[in-house]
Amino acid sequence: MKLRVILETSDEGGYTALVPSLPGCISEGNTKKEALKNIREAIELYLEPVEDDAASAADSEQLEIAV
């Protein structure tokens, strides 16, 4: 899955990373590399409940679509 990440310099120093398509999915880091590592983890945690809900439904079907 590919998601667009916006990386901005923070007023306090370091970087802030956010994912526009995932409201509230924001992270920070002292360096670009650290901010990107942290936002990757934040994305995984953000999406985890969705994956758990889909897997728990006995009659669910998982599909991939292109948009």
N, C-alpha and C positions, 0 to 999 in steps of 0.2 A: 504494500500500500504506500502510495506517495502522497504526502501532505505538504502544503506550502507553509513554511515557517518564516515569520518576520523577526529579524534580529536587530535590536536597537541598542544604542549606547544608553546606559542608565545615568541619571543625574548624580547618583551616589557613587558612581564608578562601576566598572564591569558592564555586563550586557543583560538585557531582558529579551527573552524569546517567547513568542506567542504564536498560536495556531488559529487563524481566523475561522476556519471551518469547525473548530471545537471550542465553543464559547467557554471561557474561564480556564482554558488550558494555557497556563503561563508558567514560565520558570526563569531562573536567573543563573548567572555564573560570573566568576571573576574574569574569565577569558572567553573568547568565542567558542573555543573547543569545549570548555566546561559547560557553557550555556547550551550548546547543541546536545551534549551528552545528557544534561538534565532535562531538556525538553523532550528528548526521545523517551526517557523514563516516564515523564509526565504523560505523554501520549499513551504509552502502554498501560499505565494505571487508569487513565481516563476511559480507555476502550475496554478494559478488563470486565467491568460489570455487564456490558452489552454482550460480550462473548459468553459469559457465564449464564445469562438469562436465555440466550438462544440455545445453548447446549442442554439446558435443563428441561426444556419443553419436549415431551415425548413425540409429539406429532409435528415438530418443527422441521423445516428444510432450509439448508443454507445454500445460498446462490451467490455468484459474483456477477455484477453487472458493470458495464462501462458507462460513465456519464461524461 
